[in-house]
Amino acid sequence: MILAQGGITFLHLRVPSPNELMTGFLLVGNPLRRHAVVIGCLAAAPTFAMAQTPLRDAAVAKPAEAAPILGVQSPRLSIGGQLRVRTEGYSGGGFTPGNSDAYALTRVLLSARVRPTRGTSLFVEGMDARGPWMKKGPAGAPFRDYADLRQLYLQVGGDNAPQMLRAGRLELAFGDGRLVGSLPWANTARTFDGARTTVSGAGYRVDAFVASVVKIYQDKFDRSVPGNNFYGVYSSFTKLVPNAAVEPFFFWRRQSGVTSELGTRGTMNFGTIGLRAAGRLPSNFDYDTQMAAQSGSLADESIRAWAGHWLLGLTLAGTRLTPRVFAEYNQASGDGDPADNKKGTFDQLYPTAHDKYGLTDLVGWQNMKHARAGLDLAIAKGWNATARYSDYWLANAHDALYTGGGAVLARSPTGVAGTHVGQEVDIIVSGKVRPGLGFSSGFGRLVPGTFLKNTTPGKAYTYPYAMLTYDF
């Protein structure tokens, strides 16, 4: 079907629901059985691998998902994982005096990859995420998910082969993750049920997928929700422009059971078409730019939205600490009238949004204008420090302020609260303590502007954290 809307033409192909692709993998429901699936898959991996005939070619590339653990590494089997602990807290939650919390977030990932033949592999990853000492916040995502299955997919072709296919429960991440990413910062990182195929060659790579995002359930097995489907094509070309990657993309999202501005319940269908370009310029300059436009419908409501990102950096090579200064600007459209049955708020889809618009993640790529400047320093071998200043405004005074996760943080339906959201200062230090062990610590503070002072109590929001990550 060809859809022409708002001057943008989309090709909509009818494909099966991504949930059908997981039928053979996810045949469990209650908590006891989901624990058994995760533990059983990992425990059975060595036995399954030893039952296979030896591979003809022992020089199989080690997958990124499964580093060796306790010497378990062979052409047929890799086992690995990650342990992560982050302590964090906040004061001024909801910009309200006295609203504060401090807690730890722990996450354990345990994975195995079995290669029954030279060209195929089975990857499984279990996850246990917890939030001890947390007094507030949701019981499940993005903080907690006890002993669940995070990934389970069959792969045909190697990770770097010219053709590769994955089907099952898997990660999706493209470009800088501004629209589609695995959200690794969250304690319950994002996955999808579906299939992904990759074709690559000299100077190009094209990925196509059909998927449905996995919803985190605290009291039962994580699963995708029927009727919430996501399709797309993402490509990258590295020889079209010198020293740059040019990445055109197209995504289509379909979700049933959504309500329009006027209360009509129906299906949301919209496409996102865009282009990212990132690379190096003469005299040690670098750049990154991305533009996206959306068009479609939600029941009888039309959808028209756009967003853009522009960054320019300069590295002072040969100077002590190798400083890099940069300036960037981000903008995303908002909705001018919440009752005109026309949606103008940009949908940021499934992003890895952490720290793209500030460390506190209180501002997302929706109804916003964001100017940021920063300084990056190489303070020691393997260690970096960065300082950043951000200033925020609403793109439309009648629409809401949305967080990095897409939630409404504050709103003035009449548009009389102003548009200046506030200013934020961030400082981050990160590096490697030793191979496999990483450390990161940061501090962010958002001081409310006119809009937040008029729609909230106006208390400044402060967010500190410290994190250790051990990959094995």
matplotlib code that plots the C-alpha trace (Angstrom):
import matplotlib.pyplot as plt

x = [0.0, 1.3, 0.5, 1.1, 0.7, 2.0, 4.2, 5.9, 5.3, 5.6, 5.5, 3.5, 4.0, 1.7, 3.8, 3.0, 3.0, 6.5, 4.9, 4.6, 8.3, 8.7, 6.2, 8.9, 11.0, 8.6, 6.3, 6.3, 4.1, 4.4, 7.4, 8.6, 8.7, 10.4, 13.2, 13.5, 13.8, 16.7, 18.6, 17.9, 19.0, 22.3, 22.9, 22.2, 24.5, 27.8, 26.1, 24.5, 27.8, 29.8, 27.2, 28.0, 30.7, 33.9, 33.9, 36.1, 37.3, 38.4, 39.1, 35.6, 35.3, 34.4, 31.0, 30.6, 27.8, 29.7, 33.3, 35.0, 34.4, 36.4, 38.2, 35.0, 35.8, 35.9, 34.9, 31.6, 30.8, 31.3, 30.0, 30.2, 28.3, 28.3, 28.0, 26.9, 26.3, 25.2, 24.5, 22.4, 19.9, 18.1, 16.8, 14.0, 12.1, 9.2, 10.9, 9.4, 11.2, 11.8, 11.3, 14.5, 15.8, 19.1, 19.5, 21.5, 20.7, 22.2, 22.2, 23.5, 23.7, 24.7, 25.0, 26.0, 26.5, 26.5, 27.7, 26.3, 27.6, 30.1, 27.4, 24.8, 24.7, 22.2, 22.6, 20.8, 21.1, 19.5, 19.0, 18.4, 17.9, 17.2, 16.8, 17.7, 16.9, 14.7, 11.8, 10.0, 9.5, 7.9, 8.3, 9.3, 10.9, 13.2, 14.6, 13.6, 13.2, 14.0, 15.5, 14.1, 15.0, 16.6, 17.7, 17.2, 17.8, 19.0, 21.6, 22.5, 25.8, 28.6, 28.5, 30.7, 29.5, 28.2, 24.7, 23.3, 19.9, 18.7, 15.3, 14.0, 14.4, 17.1, 18.5, 18.0, 20.3, 21.0, 23.2, 23.8, 20.6, 18.7, 15.6, 16.2, 18.6, 18.9, 18.9, 21.9, 21.8, 18.5, 18.7, 16.2, 17.8, 15.4, 14.9, 12.5, 10.8, 11.3, 13.8, 16.6, 18.6, 21.8, 23.5, 26.9, 29.9, 32.6, 31.4, 27.8, 25.5, 21.7, 19.6, 15.9, 13.8, 10.3, 9.8, 7.7, 9.2, 9.4, 7.4, 8.9, 6.6, 7.6, 5.3, 5.4, 7.5, 8.5, 6.8, 5.8, 2.3, 0.2, -0.7, 2.3, 4.5, 7.7, 9.3, 12.2, 15.2, 18.5, 21.5, 25.0, 27.3, 30.9, 32.2, 29.6, 31.2, 34.9, 35.6, 31.9, 29.1, 25.8, 22.8, 19.3, 16.6, 12.9, 10.8, 7.1, 5.2, 1.8, -0.1, -3.7, -6.0, -4.7, -7.0, -6.9, -7.1, -10.9, -11.3, -11.7, -10.1, -8.3, -5.0, -1.9, 0.1, 2.9, 6.3, 9.6, 11.9, 15.3, 19.0, 22.0, 25.5, 28.5, 32.2, 35.4, 36.3, 39.7, 41.5, 40.3, 36.7, 34.0, 30.2, 27.0, 23.6, 20.3, 16.9, 13.6, 10.1, 6.9, 3.6, 0.6, -2.6, -4.1, -7.6, -9.2, -6.3, -3.5, 0.2, 2.8, 6.0, 9.7, 13.0, 16.6, 20.1, 23.2, 26.6, 30.0, 33.2, 36.8, 39.7, 42.9, 45.3, 48.8, 47.7, 47.9, 44.7, 43.7, 40.7, 37.6, 35.1, 31.7, 28.4, 25.1, 21.4, 18.4, 14.8, 11.6, 8.1, 5.3, 1.5, -0.1, -3.6, -4.6, -8.1, -7.7, -7.3, -3.9, -0.8, 2.3, 4.4, 7.4, 7.5, 11.1, 10.3, 12.6, 15.7, 18.8, 18.2, 20.4, 22.7, 21.8, 19.9, 21.4, 22.6, 19.3, 17.2, 14.4, 14.2, 13.5, 13.4, 9.8, 8.4, 11.8, 14.6, 18.0, 21.3, 24.4, 28.1, 30.7, 34.4, 35.9, 39.3, 41.6, 42.7, 44.8, 45.3, 41.8, 40.2, 38.0, 36.2, 33.5, 31.7, 28.5, 26.0, 22.5, 19.6, 16.1, 12.9, 9.5, 9.0, 5.3, 3.9, 0.6, 2.3, 4.1, 7.6, 8.6, 11.3, 14.0, 11.6, 8.7, 6.7, 4.9, 6.8, 4.8, 2.2, 0.4, -2.6, -3.4, 0.2, 0.6, 3.4, 6.1, 8.6, 11.9, 12.3, 15.6, 19.4, 21.5, 25.1, 26.7, 30.1, 31.1, 34.4, 34.8, 37.5, 38.9, 40.2, 41.7, 40.7, 37.1, 36.4, 35.0, 34.1, 31.9, 30.7, 28.7, 26.7, 23.8, 21.8, 18.8, 17.7, 14.1, 13.2, 10.0, 7.9, 8.9, 8.5, 4.9, 3.9, 5.8, 7.0, 10.2, 12.9, 16.2, 16.7, 20.0, 21.2, 24.6, 25.7, 28.7, 28.9, 31.1, 30.8, 32.6, 32.5, 33.7]
y = [0.0, 3.5, 6.2, 9.9, 12.2, 15.7, 15.6, 12.5, 9.1, 5.9, 2.3, 0.2, -3.6, -6.1, -8.4, -10.9, -9.9, -10.1, -12.1, -15.1, -15.3, -16.0, -18.9, -21.6, -19.8, -18.5, -21.2, -20.3, -18.0, -18.2, -17.0, -20.5, -21.6, -18.5, -19.0, -22.6, -21.4, -19.0, -21.4, -24.4, -22.8, -21.7, -24.9, -27.0, -25.0, -26.9, -30.3, -29.2, -27.9, -31.0, -33.1, -31.4, -32.5, -30.3, -27.3, -27.4, -23.8, -23.2, -19.5, -18.3, -14.7, -14.2, -12.6, -9.3, -10.7, -13.6, -13.0, -16.0, -16.9, -19.4, -20.5, -21.7, -20.7, -22.8, -22.7, -24.3, -22.5, -19.1, -18.1, -14.6, -11.9, -8.6, -7.5, -3.9, -1.9, 1.7, 3.9, 7.0, 9.3, 12.6, 15.6, 17.8, 15.0, 16.6, 19.9, 19.5, 20.3, 17.3, 14.8, 12.8, 9.2, 7.3, 3.6, 1.0, -0.6, -4.0, -6.0, -9.4, -10.6, -14.2, -15.3, -18.3, -18.8, -22.3, -22.9, -26.3, -25.7, -23.3, -20.9, -21.0, -20.2, -20.0, -17.1, -16.9, -14.3, -14.1, -11.0, -10.3, -6.6, -5.2, -1.9, -2.4, 0.4, 2.2, 3.9, 5.2, 4.5, 1.7, -1.9, -3.1, -1.3, 0.5, -0.7, -4.3, -7.6, -10.7, -13.7, -13.3, -14.1, -11.1, -12.5, -15.8, -15.9, -18.1, -16.6, -17.7, -16.2, -14.7, -11.3, -9.8, -11.9, -10.3, -11.7, -12.4, -13.3, -13.3, -14.4, -14.6, -12.1, -9.7, -6.1, -3.4, -0.4, 1.8, 4.9, 6.8, 5.2, 8.5, 6.8, 3.1, 1.6, -1.0, 1.5, 0.0, 2.7, 1.5, -1.4, -3.4, -2.8, -3.0, -5.9, -6.9, -10.0, -10.4, -10.9, -8.8, -9.3, -7.6, -7.3, -5.6, -5.1, -2.6, 0.7, -0.2, -2.0, -2.4, -3.7, -4.6, -5.8, -6.7, -6.6, -5.8, -4.3, -6.5, -5.2, -5.8, -7.7, -8.0, -10.9, -12.9, -13.7, -10.6, -10.6, -8.3, -7.0, -8.1, -5.3, -3.2, -3.7, -2.0, -2.3, -0.6, -0.3, 1.3, 1.8, 3.2, 4.2, 5.2, 6.0, 8.5, 11.4, 11.5, 10.7, 10.3, 7.9, 8.7, 6.8, 7.0, 5.2, 4.5, 3.1, 2.3, 1.9, 0.4, 0.1, -0.8, 0.3, 4.0, 6.9, 10.1, 13.7, 13.7, 10.3, 8.1, 4.7, 3.1, 2.1, 4.3, 4.1, 6.4, 6.4, 8.0, 8.9, 10.5, 10.9, 10.9, 12.1, 12.0, 12.4, 14.4, 17.8, 19.4, 21.1, 18.5, 19.4, 16.8, 16.9, 14.9, 15.8, 14.0, 14.9, 13.0, 13.6, 11.7, 11.3, 9.0, 8.8, 7.8, 6.7, 9.8, 12.0, 13.0, 12.9, 15.5, 15.9, 16.5, 16.6, 17.6, 17.3, 19.3, 19.1, 20.6, 19.7, 20.7, 18.6, 20.5, 17.7, 17.8, 19.8, 18.5, 16.5, 16.6, 18.9, 18.7, 21.5, 21.1, 22.9, 21.3, 22.1, 19.8, 20.5, 18.4, 19.6, 19.9, 20.0, 23.5, 22.5, 19.5, 19.5, 20.0, 16.3, 16.8, 15.4, 17.5, 16.0, 14.2, 10.5, 9.5, 5.8, 3.5, 5.6, 5.2, 8.7, 8.8, 11.9, 12.9, 15.9, 16.1, 13.7, 14.0, 12.6, 15.1, 16.4, 14.2, 14.7, 15.9, 19.4, 20.9, 23.2, 22.4, 24.2, 22.5, 23.3, 21.0, 20.2, 16.7, 15.9, 12.9, 13.1, 9.9, 6.8, 5.2, 8.0, 10.8, 13.8, 15.9, 19.1, 20.3, 23.1, 22.9, 25.4, 24.2, 25.7, 24.2, 24.2, 24.9, 26.5, 24.5, 21.1, 19.3, 18.9, 15.2, 13.2, 11.2, 8.2, 10.0, 10.6, 13.9, 15.9, 19.2, 20.9, 24.2, 23.5, 27.2, 28.0, 30.9, 29.4, 30.4, 28.3, 28.5, 25.1, 25.7, 25.2, 22.1, 21.6, 18.1, 16.7, 13.1, 11.1, 7.6, 5.1, 1.6, 0.5, -2.6, -4.7, -5.7, -3.3, 0.1, 3.0, 6.0, 8.8, 12.0, 14.8, 16.7, 19.7, 21.2, 24.7, 25.5, 28.3, 30.2, 27.3, 24.9, 27.6, 28.2, 24.6, 22.9, 24.0, 25.1, 23.3, 22.5, 18.9, 17.2, 13.8, 12.1, 8.6, 6.2, 3.0, -0.1, -2.5, -5.8, -7.7, -11.3]
z = [0.0, -0.9, 1.6, 0.7, 3.6, 4.2, 1.2, 2.4, 0.7, 2.6, 1.4, 3.9, 3.6, 5.3, 7.4, 10.1, 13.8, 15.4, 18.3, 16.0, 15.7, 19.4, 19.6, 19.7, 22.2, 24.9, 26.1, 29.8, 31.9, 35.7, 37.7, 38.6, 34.9, 33.7, 36.3, 35.0, 31.4, 32.1, 34.4, 32.2, 29.0, 30.5, 32.3, 29.2, 27.0, 27.7, 27.2, 24.0, 22.6, 23.5, 21.6, 18.3, 15.8, 15.9, 13.6, 10.5, 11.1, 14.7, 14.0, 15.0, 16.0, 19.7, 19.9, 21.7, 23.9, 25.4, 26.7, 28.2, 31.9, 34.0, 30.9, 29.1, 25.6, 22.5, 18.9, 19.9, 23.2, 24.8, 28.2, 29.7, 31.4, 33.2, 36.9, 37.4, 40.6, 40.5, 43.5, 42.8, 44.3, 43.8, 45.6, 44.4, 42.7, 40.8, 41.6, 45.1, 48.3, 50.5, 47.7, 47.7, 47.7, 47.6, 46.6, 44.7, 41.4, 40.7, 37.5, 36.6, 32.9, 32.2, 28.6, 26.5, 22.8, 21.3, 17.7, 16.5, 13.0, 11.4, 10.1, 12.9, 16.6, 19.5, 22.0, 25.3, 28.0, 31.4, 33.5, 37.2, 38.0, 41.5, 43.3, 47.0, 49.4, 46.9, 48.8, 45.8, 42.1, 40.1, 41.2, 37.7, 34.8, 34.6, 37.9, 38.7, 36.8, 38.8, 37.1, 33.6, 30.0, 28.3, 24.9, 23.1, 19.4, 16.6, 14.3, 10.8, 9.6, 11.6, 13.4, 10.6, 7.7, 4.5, 5.3, 8.8, 10.2, 13.8, 15.0, 18.6, 21.4, 20.6, 20.9, 18.3, 18.1, 15.1, 14.6, 17.9, 19.4, 19.3, 17.9, 18.4, 21.0, 23.7, 26.6, 28.4, 31.1, 32.5, 35.0, 32.8, 29.3, 26.3, 23.9, 21.2, 19.9, 16.2, 13.4, 12.0, 8.8, 7.8, 4.4, 4.2, 1.9, 1.1, 2.3, 3.1, 5.5, 5.4, 8.3, 8.1, 11.0, 12.1, 15.9, 19.0, 22.1, 25.2, 28.2, 31.6, 34.0, 37.7, 38.5, 35.3, 32.2, 30.2, 26.8, 23.9, 23.7, 20.7, 18.4, 19.2, 16.1, 14.8, 11.4, 9.8, 7.5, 8.6, 6.2, 6.5, 3.7, 4.4, 0.9, -0.2, 1.7, 2.7, 6.3, 7.1, 7.5, 5.8, 7.3, 5.8, 7.6, 7.7, 10.6, 10.8, 14.1, 14.4, 17.7, 18.3, 21.1, 21.3, 22.0, 19.9, 21.2, 20.7, 22.5, 19.5, 20.1, 17.2, 15.6, 15.4, 12.2, 11.4, 9.6, 10.5, 7.7, 8.2, 7.7, 9.9, 8.9, 11.2, 10.5, 10.6, 9.0, 8.3, 11.2, 13.8, 13.6, 13.8, 13.3, 13.8, 12.4, 12.2, 10.9, 11.1, 9.9, 10.9, 9.2, 9.7, 11.7, 15.1, 14.4, 12.9, 14.1, 11.8, 12.8, 11.5, 13.5, 13.1, 15.0, 14.4, 16.0, 15.1, 16.7, 15.9, 17.8, 17.8, 19.2, 20.2, 19.2, 20.6, 23.6, 27.2, 28.1, 24.5, 25.1, 22.8, 22.9, 21.3, 20.8, 19.8, 19.3, 19.5, 18.6, 18.4, 17.5, 19.9, 19.7, 19.4, 20.3, 22.4, 21.0, 17.2, 16.5, 15.0, 16.7, 16.4, 19.2, 17.8, 18.9, 19.9, 19.4, 21.4, 22.1, 24.1, 25.4, 28.5, 28.6, 25.1, 26.4, 29.9, 32.6, 34.7, 31.8, 32.7, 29.1, 26.1, 22.3, 22.3, 22.2, 23.1, 22.1, 23.7, 23.4, 24.9, 25.1, 26.6, 27.2, 27.1, 28.6, 28.5, 32.1, 32.1, 30.0, 29.7, 31.8, 30.6, 32.1, 30.7, 31.7, 30.0, 30.2, 28.8, 28.4, 27.6, 26.2, 25.1, 21.4, 22.0, 25.2, 24.9, 25.0, 27.9, 29.0, 28.4, 30.1, 28.4, 28.7, 27.1, 30.3, 30.9, 33.5, 33.5, 31.4, 30.9, 28.6, 28.3, 27.4, 29.9, 32.0, 29.6, 27.5, 29.4, 31.1, 32.9, 32.9, 33.7, 34.6, 34.3, 35.3, 34.5, 35.1, 33.7, 32.9, 33.3, 36.8, 35.1, 32.1, 32.4, 35.3, 34.5, 36.7, 36.1, 38.4, 37.7, 39.0, 37.3, 38.5, 36.7, 37.9, 36.9, 34.6, 34.2, 32.9, 35.7, 38.4, 37.2, 36.8, 39.8, 43.2, 41.5, 43.6, 41.8, 40.9, 41.8, 40.6, 41.7, 40.8, 41.0, 39.0, 38.7, 35.7, 35.5, 32.2, 32.2]

ax = plt.figure().add_subplot(projection="3d")
ax.plot(x, y, z, "-o")
ax.set_aspect("equal")
plt.show()
